[in-house]
Amino acid sequence: MTTTAAPIDFDIQVADTAPCAKRITLTIPAQAVNARLDAAFESFAAGAVVPGFRKGKAPRALLEKKVGESLGSEARQQLMSEAYQKAIESKSLRPISEPMQVEGTVIPELARGKAFTFQVDIETLPDFEVKGAEGVSVKRPMVEIKDEHINGELLRQCYRFGTPSRIEGPFENLDRMVGKAVVTVEGRDGNYFESENALCVVPAKEDEGKGALLGMIFEGLEAALLGKSVGSTIVVSVVGADAHEREELRGKKITVTYTVKEAERITPQEVSKLAEMFGLESEAMLREQVNDALEQRRDGEQRAAMREQVYETILDATDFEMPKKLGEMQVARTLEQQRYNLLSRGVDPEAAERRVAEMQSGSADAVRRKLKQFFIVGKLAEQFGVTVTEAELNGRIASLAQQQNVRPEVLRKDLEKNNRMGEVMHVIREAKVADRLLVNAKVEDVPADDWNALVNEKAKQASR
């Protein structure tokens, strides 16, 4: 239904309810309600076909009885949308969430002769000044690609292009399986979630027994799966992290009952065959190509480490009030940004998923800090005039598609369908802002071992 109506003089009231949170109260005068309802019925009546009447000639009373409720609901939705947009524009609000109905309230129906009032809650960009952005000092980890690195990457590629074969068991490290997963949550009746074809991998020996299942990290997953066979059922539990993207799971015991339906083991490809697959004449040429790829990855990781240090300095120096409550949308967006950031740096997709799961299982402070960084990047991008071009977006999508072994146009459609294009654009913008700051940074080269020691010490302090 489309209507042409005169501009409405909305009454708009905005109140702060918490840091970065506002409640908008909007009132539409009675004459505007009447006019919109009249326009809605006139528009519908003009084309209405009712048995016993000529087209467009059915009595209004009859039409109101038949379709009055649906036309009123549609008119109400249009008025609410118009009023909300007017509030955002006239009050210069900068929302970071979709408008939410105020908890415990009921939105009234449109009633002829009565003003229509409703309320929505929104979260907005915080107002702050960025500090610590000038003269940042960073360390640049220096890594020399050695034979051990090349051998390790070759082994990974051999497994990636290896031959899978069905197995019954007993399971060993890195065996892959598909099974039925049933999730229950402490304090909730019945099953919370079921998946008929949940993927799982027996953790590698170096993973210290921890592994991912359904996007969560479980301690003892290796011990639960080793030696089991197809048809076996395991039960693993974890306490939902304070930063879990689903609010109802935070702090709750989550139990997964997993029954293995089928499993496979990868027989790694021979290095000589791998060279042939890549169209290379010899293993030596393959090693040279792997060396080049590792150097590119190293350079990317090196640059990423420097960018992270820039933001850490600014995060420590810049203080402002954040939303007190981490919303599901905020957490999900932060996790998606982390995923695309890792993939953009050349991290293997499975390793990226594991690191995202680890972040999800971490503290609320870590996710809150990432969200704070999101605000800071937006502020600096605006200050520097940093934008993301279509060419940059296409290039990043092409790179991500290559890593995931899909065509760029397929990945782009998937990103657009799931409203994830914004996360990819943010990763590009975040890198461009950091590079702008690195131009004037004080850079100190440090050996890889010293850098790793610093990272490990920082991780220990964060876990205390």
Secondary structure, DSSP 8 states (H G I E B T S, - for coil): ----------EEEEEEEETTEEEEEEEE-HHHHHHHHHHHHHHHHTT---TTS-TT-S-HHHHHHHHHHHHHHHHHHHHHHHHHHHHHHHTT--BSS--EE-TT-------TTS-EEEEEEEEB-------S-SS-EEEEEE----HHHHHHHHHHHHHHTSEEEEE-S---TT-EEEEEEEEEETT--S-SEEEEEEEEE---GGGTT-EEETTEEETTHHHHHTT--TT-EEEEEEE--TT-SSGGGTTSEEEEEEEEEEEEEEE---HHHHHHHTT-SSHHHHHHHHHHHHHHHHHHHHHHHHHHHHHHHHHHH------SS--HHHHHHHHHHHHHHHHHTT--HHHHHHHHHHHHTS-HHHHHHHHHHHHHHHHHHHHHT----HHHHHHHHHHHHHHHTS-HHHHHHHHHHTT-HHHHHHHHHHHHHHHHHHTT-EEEEEEHHHHHHHHHHHHHHHH-
